[in-house]
Amino acid sequence: AGRCRRCGHAALPAGEICGACGARAVEPAPLGGEGTVEAFCLVHRTPEGDRLPYPAIAALIRLDGDGGCGLLHRLDRIHPDQVRAGMRVEPVWKPEGERTGEIGDILHFRPAATA
């Protein structure tokens, strides 16, 4: 993620130019911890068209924090019937030594322990 030093706008992924004010003042910013599911859908097929053995859950998640960024990611550790807009979720990270600083460092999201 990135945050503009001039106006404070947060963006994911971070670009060189702020999408809100146009300044070349974007610096890396850590992703928030927990977030909120804003919308979700069930995915029944692979990109190649093969049927999945069980539906995958894709969710639009708004991360906590000032101007929290939204991202589309996978939900896991929850039955599809239990997913709701507004539910609290937390990221499940790769082990620290395997992280590269990219979105793939988050393996998936799961219901938040504080929910």
C-alpha positions in Angstrom: 0.0 0.0 0.0 1.0 3.6 -0.3 0.1 6.9 1.3 0.5 10.4 -0.2 2.6 12.7 2.0 0.8 15.7 0.6 -2.9 14.8 1.1 -2.9 11.5 3.0 -4.7 9.5 0.4 -4.1 5.7 0.7 -3.9 3.5 -2.3 -3.4 -0.2 -3.1 -1.4 -0.9 -5.0 0.8 2.1 -4.4 1.6 4.2 -7.5 4.2 6.9 -8.1 1.5 9.6 -8.4 -1.3 10.2 -5.9 -4.7 9.4 -7.4 -6.4 12.1 -5.3 -4.1 15.1 -5.6 -1.7 14.2 -8.4 1.4 14.8 -6.3 4.5 12.7 -6.7 4.7 12.2 -3.0 3.5 8.6 -2.5 5.5 6.6 0.1 5.1 3.0 1.1 2.6 2.4 4.0 1.9 -0.8 5.9 -1.4 -2.6 5.2 -3.9 -2.4 8.0 -4.6 -5.5 10.1 -8.3 -6.3 10.2 -10.9 -5.2 7.7 -14.5 -5.4 6.8 -16.2 -7.4 4.0 -18.0 -4.9 1.8 -19.2 -7.4 -0.8 -18.5 -11.0 -1.8 -19.3 -13.6 -4.4 -18.9 -17.4 -4.7 -16.7 -18.7 -7.4 -17.7 -22.1 -8.8 -15.2 -22.5 -11.6 -11.5 -22.1 -12.3 -10.3 -19.5 -14.8 -10.0 -22.4 -17.3 -13.7 -23.3 -16.7 -13.3 -26.4 -14.6 -15.7 -26.9 -11.8 -14.3 -26.4 -8.3 -14.9 -29.2 -5.7 -16.4 -26.5 -3.4 -17.0 -22.8 -4.0 -14.2 -20.3 -3.4 -15.1 -17.0 -1.8 -13.9 -13.8 -3.3 -14.5 -10.7 -1.2 -14.0 -6.9 -1.4 -12.3 -6.1 1.9 -12.0 -2.5 3.2 -8.9 -2.5 5.5 -8.9 -0.5 8.8 -7.1 2.8 9.1 -7.2 6.3 7.8 -8.7 6.2 4.3 -8.5 2.4 4.5 -7.7 0.7 1.2 -10.0 -1.8 -0.4 -8.8 -5.0 -2.0 -10.2 -8.1 -3.6 -9.0 -11.3 -1.9 -10.0 -14.8 -0.9 -11.8 -15.7 2.2 -11.1 -19.0 3.9 -11.9 -20.8 7.1 -15.6 -20.0 6.8 -18.6 -21.7 5.2 -20.1 -19.7 2.3 -23.5 -19.5 4.1 -21.9 -17.6 7.0 -20.3 -14.8 4.9 -22.0 -11.5 5.3 -21.3 -7.9 4.2 -20.0 -6.0 7.3 -18.3 -9.0 8.9 -14.8 -8.5 10.4 -11.9 -10.4 8.9 -8.2 -10.6 9.4 -5.3 -11.5 7.0 -3.4 -14.8 7.2 0.2 -14.0 6.2 2.9 -16.1 4.7 5.7 -16.9 7.2 7.8 -13.8 7.7 10.9 -15.2 6.0 8.9 -15.9 2.8 7.3 -12.4 2.4 8.2 -10.2 -0.6 6.3 -7.0 0.2 3.5 -7.8 -2.3 -0.2 -8.7 -2.1 0.7 -12.4 -2.4 2.1 -12.1 1.2 -1.5 -12.4 2.3 -2.5 -16.1 1.8 -6.2 -15.3 2.5 -8.5 -13.6 5.0 -10.5 -15.4 7.7 -13.1 -14.3 10.2 -11.5 -12.0 12.8 -10.7 -13.4 16.2 -12.4 -10.3 17.7 -15.6 -10.8 15.7 
